[in-house]
Each structure stands twice: as C-alpha cells, then as structure tokens.
Amino acid sequence: MKITDVTTYTVAPRWLFLKITTDTGFTGWGEAVLEGHAATMAAKLEELREFLLGRNPLHIEDTWQAIYRNGCYRGGPILMSAISGIDMALWDIKGKYYDAPVHALLGGPVRDKVRSYRWIGGDRPGNLIESAKAVMDEGFDAVKFNVCSELQIVDTNRKIDGIVAQVHALREAVGQSLDLAFDFHGRVHAPMAKVLLKELEPLRPIFVEDAVVSAQVDTMADLARYTSIPLCIGERLHSRYDFKRVFETRAASVINPDPAHVGGISETVRIGTMAEAYDVALAPHCPLGPIALAACLQVDAVCHNAFIQEQSIGIHYNEGGDVLDYVTADGGLEIVDGFLKIPSRPGLGIEVNEAFVIEQAARGHAWRAPVWRHDDGSIAEW
C-alpha cells in the first residue's frame, strides 16, 4: 500500500483539514491546524507532500521520525502541527486497514467514556452565570473560561477585585454542583499571577491553565509551590522535550498537550505516559474541529491518567462552522450527560462529511487572533 495523494482543506471557522489517499482506496483524515496560520500550515504540508507520496502509510513511526529528524530544525509549532495532521491521518488509515479503532492498536481502551467540559464566557468573560446554567441544563458538570481580559504586568487592585467578584458570583450561583476551570491564557504576568491565585484559591477550581505564558516554566514551578490550585500547562508546548522540563521542575500537576500541535496521537500518548510516571494528570487540549477531537479521544482511551477532555462544540470561536457540522449525522462523536463516548469505529472512529468539507473549503477563512492593547497603548497578551 502506498500514499498517492495529500490534500488540504481550509475550512471555517479557523481550521485546516488534511486527507491522505492510498492506492488501495483507504483514506485518512487529520487536522494540521495552527490557529491564525492556516495558509502557513497548508504551505508546509505541500512542502512535505513529495516526501509522503509513495510511502507505506502503515509505517507511522518511521514517517514520524523521518519528518522530525530530517534537516537541522526540530520542534516548534509549524513542524509539529504538520506532523500532527499527518500522524492522525496515518493512524486513521491503519485503523481502517485493520478494521479496528486506533486505541485497539495501541493496547486497547482503559475506559469507554471520558468526562468533558464546556467553554463559557468568551475571550473577555461575560454572562458567566447565564452560560453556566445553560451548560448544566445540557448535562455538563464542569466548565472552563478565561478568567480575565488584559492585565498589565502589575495592574490595579480594582482590576483584581473585579475579576474575583465576578468569579465569586458565579460560584455562589451554581454552588458546588459545577466544577470550574480557570484559564489565565498567559494574560497574567508573574506579579499578578501570585496575587490572583491567592484570591481564587477559596473557590477550589479543578485547575488554572497557563497561569503565566508557557515559556515561563520556572515561574510556573514557583507558583505551583505557592498555591494549592492544580496548575495546568501544555497547549503551547510542542514535543515531549518541552514537557520534560515541566515534569522535572514540578511546574504543573495537570498537562494539556494538544494532539494537533504536539505531534499527533503518537507523541501525545508518549507525553501522557511520561506524565503518568510523575503522577501528573492529562487533559488534552482541543478547542478545534472534529478530527482533532477524535484524535484526543483515542489518546484518552489508552492513557490511564486522562481525566477530562476539552471540546469546542458551540464555543464562541465557531462562527461559520461548528464541530458537528463536519461529521455525518451519526458521525461517531457522542456526548451523554457530560461524557464523550470513546469511538469504537475503525480508525479515528468518525465519519467526515466530505461534501461539506469541500463546500466550506471553497470559501476558506482568514481567521486571526484579535489584537489587544493596554490603556497606555502597549500591546497586551491575548
């Protein structure tokens, strides 16, 4: 069996899908997205197309290593996101070839469903109480949201008080029946992160994500020793080598690697296994499309330390196309009482609505992250 074609599809709201075709009729889907850089990713995959053509798609690890190790430059968001999409698609083909879900080829599942949470609040959090109650009505018992908008490196007590008051009002409205996860999104610098973590500690969030930017692993390690809140890092790290420093410094007790950015299913499973050795929990990152989510679920199926799964159904970013729009009506993604079922169909376990993908790709997208500035005119972290 040989790879005969590699095709990319730029689709709304901000995704890039990848289809790999073989000479035997088996096809595989991947999500090689890097939000805000879809054209760059499409160019990178076109660059790799010549290398992939003619290769045996079942030799996943050899293909992974060949792309990763060829040339002087390794890691980083572009290369690893490209590898991610290719890796997903090759696992999809291999599962279909052997008529088995990917997790069956990785040792078999340790669970048949995984807890999930819903996003609320948007980038600048608002309507938290209303949104949280709506999510609870859908059967979820956990939510995540950006806890703040822009924060200066040292900001005012008034700003901190406003953040804390809003979150306390949410906790009072929902009681203890809803778990809260707070995303600082790298918007909070070390001086304010220490203050904010102390103020939020009584609310007992299940974790705080990106308490500082991911490059500040040493700072996060200091914060982890300071707070009882589990700290989470990983969406902006791009290989097991990046995570090695997190584990060694005890910077986080939860990691959220993104299979669409970190090297696909293969690398995410490796990172999950490393994390287990440090008794670190796994919560794969996925504010993305259905293919990335299906890949996450294959990881959740085989990693014992996976405990909750992000998904973006109905998220505020998804204007113009939502997750379930791109799979068939019985496409294999199912949420029941706040749990995502582990797909049992061959490959990634989903049925992509290819006609809709092609239709949307004809329109494409040009999504970019918003540009934020502080009151003094300086650029702010988004």
C-alpha positions, -999 to 999 in steps of 0.1 A, spaced: 0 0 0 13 34 -9 3 71 -4 -10 85 -36 -23 120 -27 -22 146 1 -50 172 1 -56 201 25 -89 219 31 -90 253 48 -124 255 65 -144 278 88 -141 289 115 -103 286 117 -93 250 108 -72 231 83 -81 195 75 -58 170 58 -68 140 37 -43 113 28 -53 89 0 -38 55 -8 -36 32 -39 -59 7 -21 -88 30 -15 -81 36 22 -81 72 32 -73 90 64 -82 124 79 -60 147 100 -63 182 114 -30 200 108 -42 233 122 -23 262 138 -49 288 146 -43 320 127 -17 304 105 -38 281 82 -20 293 50 14 287 65 3 251 75 -11 244 41 23 255 26 42 233 50 21 203 41 26 210 4 63 210 11 60 176 28 37 162 0 66 150 -22 82 131 8 49 114 16 39 102 -19 48 66 -24 54 58 13 37 30 31 11 46 53 13 18 78 48 28 88 36 56 110 66 57 134 92 57 106 73 85 88 71 105 121 108 102 128 118 109 93 99 142 92 110 152 127 147 143 123 154 153 87 173 185 85 187 207 112 155 221 127 132 202 150 101 210 171 82 243 171 46 249 162 48 247 124 67 215 120 49 197 149 14 208 138 22 194 103 34 162 118 3 161 139 -21 162 110 -1 136 91 1 113 122 -37 115 127 -44 106 91 -20 77 91 -35 62 122 -69 67 106 -58 47 76 -41 20 98 -72 15 119 -94 12 88 -69 -12 72 -71 -35 103 -108 -28 108 -102 -15 144 -102 18 163 -68 33 168 -70 26 205 -73 -11 198 -39 -9 180 -24 10 210 -32 -17 236 -69 -13 240 -90 11 259 -88 17 297 -122 35 296 -153 37 274 -161 73 280 -143 105 293 -157 134 312 -159 167 292 -164 203 299 -179 232 280 -164 266 274 -183 297 286 -177 334 288 -158 342 256 -124 360 255 -135 388 277 -156 368 302 -192 379 304 -226 363 310 -209 336 331 -239 327 353 -264 325 324 -240 305 303 -230 282 332 -266 274 340 -274 266 303 -244 242 302 -257 225 334 -290 220 317 -272 202 289 -258 177 314 -223 190 320 -209 194 355 -177 212 345 -169 244 326 -138 264 317 -135 301 309 -109 329 305 -109 344 340 -98 379 328 -92 401 298 -60 423 296 -38 426 327 -7 448 329 24 432 343 14 450 375 -22 461 375 -46 477 399 -63 462 429 -95 474 414 -89 451 384 -82 421 406 -112 429 427 -135 429 396 -121 395 385 -126 380 419 -161 394 424 -173 380 390 -160 345 397 -173 345 433 -208 355 419 -206 325 396 -197 301 424 -225 314 445 -250 310 417 -240 274 408 -229 261 442 -207 231 443 -227 212 416 -204 227 388 -167 223 387 -148 254 374 -116 255 355 -99 289 351 -78 298 320 -54 327 326 -44 322 289 -9 336 295 -25 371 300 -13 372 336 23 380 344 41 367 375 34 396 399 -3 395 393 -5 356 389 6 352 425 -20 377 437 -48 363 416 -41 326 425 -43 335 462 -76 353 458 -91 325 437 -79 296 460 -111 295 481 -131 288 450 -113 255 446 -110 254 408 -101 220 393 -72 237 376 -58 270 364 -45 268 329 -15 288 317 -11 308 349 18 325 331 30 321 295 44 287 287 79 300 282 80 308 319 82 272 332 104 282 361 79 309 372 51 284 370 71 260 391 74 287 418 37 294 416 29 257 419 48 256 452 29 287 463 -7 276 456 -29 246 464 -47 250 430 -35 225 404 -17 243 376 -20 232 340 3 238 311 8 223 276 -12 238 248 17 259 236 44 232 241 53 212 211 71 179 220 80 156 248 112 175 252 93 207 261 73 187 286 104 171 301 113 205 318 77 208 332 79 174 348 114 179 362 106 212 378 71 201 390 57 232 373 22 216 369 1 188 382 -21 188 351 -9 189 315 -30 197 284 -9 188 253 -28 194 220 -26 164 196 -30 189 167 1 208 178 24 184 196 29 157 171 -4 138 168 -16 108 186 18 92 187 35 120 206 6 128 228 5 92 241 42 93 247 38 125 267 8 111 286 29 81 296 57 104 308 32 124 328 19 92 345 54 85 358 53 119 376 17 114 388 6 143 366 -29 143 352 -37 145 315 -64 168 300 -59 170 262 -63 205 247 -89 207 219 -107 240 211 -106 227 175 -125 206 150 -139 170 149 -108 153 136 -86 167 164 -113 158 189 -114 122 176 -76 120 179 -79 132 215 -105 105 223 -81 79 211 -55 92 235 -80 94 263 -89 58 256 -54 45 263 -38 69 288 -49 60 324 -41 95 337 -65 112 313 -94 126 334 -112 153 313 -115 163 277 -119 197 262 -141 201 232 -153 231 212 -189 223 204 -207 257 204 -176 276 215 -176 314 208 -149 310 181 -170 287 159 -188 312 137 -193 299 103 -188 262 111 -191 241 142 -176 207 152 -206 185 144 -212 203 111 -182 184 96 -193 149 105 -223 129 93 -254 127 114 -242 95 131 -206 106 127 -192 90 158 -190 119 182 -215 115 211 -219 133 244 -241 119 271 -245 135 305 -213 155 301 -192 125 289 -178 119 255 -180 83 244 -148 67 231 -154 60 194 -154 23 185 -155 25 147 -123 18 127 -96 44 126 -103 77 143 -139 64 147 -156 93 130 -173 98 96 -162 130 80 -188 148 59 -165 152 29 -190 170 7 -195 197 34 -157 199 39 -152 206 1 -181 231 1 -166 250 30 -131 248 17 -143 267 -14 -150 296 9 -119 292 32 -112 315 61 -87 342 72 -91 339 109 -66 359 130 -63 363 168 -76 397 180 -50 425 187 -54 439 222 -37 469 238 -35 482 273 -48 517 282 -13 531 277 -11 518 241 13 489 247 4 455 232 -14 431 255 -13 393 257 -43 377 241 
